[in-house]
Amino acid sequence: MEKNNKNTFMLLALEEAKIASSKGEVPVGAITVMNNKVLAKSSNCMESSSNPLMHAEMIVLENSSVILKKQGLSIRHVDLDLYVTLEPCAMCAYAISLCRIKNLFYGADDAKGGGVKFGSKVFDQTTCHHKPNIFSGINKKNCERILKSFFLNIRN
């Protein structure tokens, strides 16, 4: 995949993050891509759903499963790329593994809650079922900026 495509898809995930922020949700957005086309997209919905499991990644993986099933395709997402604006937490990383996502692209690192590069490093564990190809730092500055701005506004 060309660099421009990575940036284009991350910009779409950033749009989802902006939607989350406008609703008072932590601004994280995610999209799945299959054959260079967006399959599903979502943003965090933990506050609006009163459900701490409604991370953008979990929602987009669920929606992708529904779409693939309707198309008569496998529930294993072996042909899907996932773009997310923030390093997935351990819960989302394990879900990514179970779904067999081919490529994971993320923007900002999460030194406090990450589960890929930081924290539990889910994909490095011997109990991990599948490790996607991982590409970090995609449009990192913009992904960091929206998160920092959101939390700065909350603190003020």
C-alpha positions as CSV (number, residue, x, y, z in Angstrom):
1,M,0.0,0.0,0.0
2,E,1.3,3.4,-0.8
3,K,2.0,6.0,1.8
4,N,-0.7,8.3,0.4
5,N,-3.4,5.7,1.0
6,K,-2.3,5.2,4.6
7,N,-2.6,9.0,5.2
8,T,-5.9,9.2,3.4
9,F,-7.4,6.4,5.4
10,M,-6.0,7.8,8.7
11,L,-7.6,11.2,7.8
12,L,-11.0,9.3,7.6
13,A,-10.3,7.8,11.0
14,L,-9.5,11.3,12.3
15,E,-12.9,12.5,11.0
16,E,-14.4,9.9,13.2
17,A,-12.3,11.1,16.1
18,K,-13.6,14.6,15.6
19,I,-17.2,13.3,15.6
20,A,-16.5,11.6,19.0
21,S,-15.0,14.8,20.4
22,S,-18.0,16.8,19.3
23,K,-20.2,14.4,21.3
24,G,-18.0,14.6,24.4
25,E,-16.4,11.2,23.8
26,V,-12.6,10.6,23.9
27,P,-11.7,11.4,20.3
28,V,-10.7,8.1,18.9
29,G,-11.8,7.0,15.4
30,A,-11.4,3.7,13.6
31,I,-12.1,2.4,10.1
32,T,-11.7,-1.0,8.4
33,V,-10.5,-1.2,4.8
34,M,-10.9,-4.1,2.4
35,N,-9.5,-4.0,-1.1
36,N,-8.6,-0.3,-0.7
37,K,-12.2,0.6,0.1
38,V,-13.7,1.6,3.5
39,L,-15.8,-1.2,4.9
40,A,-16.9,0.3,8.2
41,K,-16.1,3.3,10.4
42,S,-16.8,4.4,13.9
43,S,-15.8,6.5,16.8
44,N,-15.7,6.0,20.6
45,C,-19.2,5.7,22.0
46,M,-18.5,4.8,25.7
47,E,-20.3,7.8,27.2
48,S,-23.3,7.8,24.9
49,S,-23.9,4.1,25.3
50,S,-23.0,3.9,29.0
51,N,-20.7,1.0,28.0
52,P,-17.0,1.1,28.6
53,L,-16.5,-1.6,26.0
54,M,-17.6,0.7,23.1
55,H,-14.2,1.6,21.9
56,A,-14.0,2.7,18.3
57,E,-12.0,-0.4,17.4
58,M,-14.6,-2.8,19.0
59,I,-17.5,-1.1,17.2
60,V,-15.8,-1.1,13.8
61,L,-14.7,-4.8,14.2
62,E,-18.3,-5.7,15.1
63,N,-19.8,-3.8,12.2
64,S,-17.2,-5.3,9.8
65,S,-18.2,-8.8,11.0
66,V,-21.9,-8.1,10.2
67,I,-21.0,-6.7,6.8
68,L,-18.8,-9.7,5.9
69,K,-21.4,-12.2,7.1
70,K,-24.1,-10.6,4.9
71,Q,-21.7,-10.9,2.0
72,G,-21.2,-14.6,2.8
73,L,-17.6,-14.1,3.8
74,S,-15.6,-15.5,6.7
75,I,-15.8,-13.9,10.1
76,R,-12.0,-14.0,10.1
77,H,-11.0,-10.6,8.8
78,V,-7.8,-11.8,7.0
79,D,-8.2,-9.3,4.2
80,L,-9.0,-6.3,6.4
81,D,-6.8,-3.4,7.4
82,L,-7.7,-1.4,10.5
83,Y,-6.9,2.2,10.9
84,V,-7.2,3.8,14.4
85,T,-6.1,7.2,15.6
86,L,-4.7,5.9,19.0
87,E,-2.7,2.8,19.9
88,P,-5.2,0.1,20.8
89,C,-5.6,-0.9,24.4
90,A,-5.2,-4.5,25.5
91,M,-8.9,-5.3,25.0
92,C,-8.9,-4.0,21.5
93,A,-5.6,-5.5,20.6
94,Y,-6.8,-8.9,21.6
95,A,-10.0,-8.4,19.6
96,I,-7.8,-7.5,16.6
97,S,-5.9,-10.7,17.1
98,L,-9.1,-12.8,17.3
99,C,-10.5,-11.2,14.2
100,R,-7.2,-11.9,12.3
101,I,-6.8,-8.3,11.0
102,K,-4.1,-8.3,8.4
103,N,-2.7,-4.8,8.9
104,L,-3.0,-2.5,11.9
105,F,-2.2,1.2,11.3
106,Y,-2.4,3.6,14.2
107,G,-1.5,7.2,14.7
108,A,-0.6,8.2,18.3
109,D,1.1,6.1,20.9
110,D,-0.6,5.5,24.2
111,A,2.1,5.2,26.9
112,K,-0.6,5.0,29.6
113,G,-3.2,2.7,28.1
114,G,-1.8,1.1,25.0
115,G,-1.6,-2.6,24.5
116,V,0.6,-2.8,21.4
117,K,3.8,-0.9,21.8
118,F,3.2,-0.1,25.5
119,G,1.6,-1.9,28.4
120,S,0.8,-5.6,28.0
121,K,2.1,-5.7,24.4
122,V,-0.6,-8.2,23.5
123,F,0.8,-9.2,20.1
124,D,4.2,-10.2,21.7
125,Q,2.6,-12.7,24.1
126,T,2.8,-16.5,23.4
127,T,-0.9,-16.7,24.0
128,C,-1.7,-14.4,21.1
129,H,-3.6,-16.1,18.3
130,H,-2.5,-13.8,15.5
131,K,-0.2,-10.8,15.1
132,P,-1.1,-8.3,12.4
133,N,1.4,-6.3,10.5
134,I,1.8,-3.2,12.6
135,F,2.4,0.3,11.3
136,S,2.5,3.1,13.9
137,G,2.9,6.9,13.7
138,I,0.6,7.4,10.7
139,N,-0.4,11.1,10.8
140,K,0.8,11.0,14.4
141,K,0.9,14.8,15.1
142,N,-2.8,15.3,14.1
143,C,-3.8,12.2,16.1
144,E,-2.0,13.5,19.1
145,R,-3.3,17.1,18.6
146,I,-7.0,16.1,18.8
147,L,-6.5,14.1,21.9
148,K,-4.4,16.7,23.7
149,S,-6.9,19.4,22.8
150,F,-9.8,17.3,24.1
151,F,-8.2,16.7,27.4
152,L,-7.0,20.2,27.8
153,N,-10.6,21.4,27.3
154,I,-11.8,19.0,29.9
155,R,-9.3,20.2,32.4
156,N,-10.2,23.8,31.8
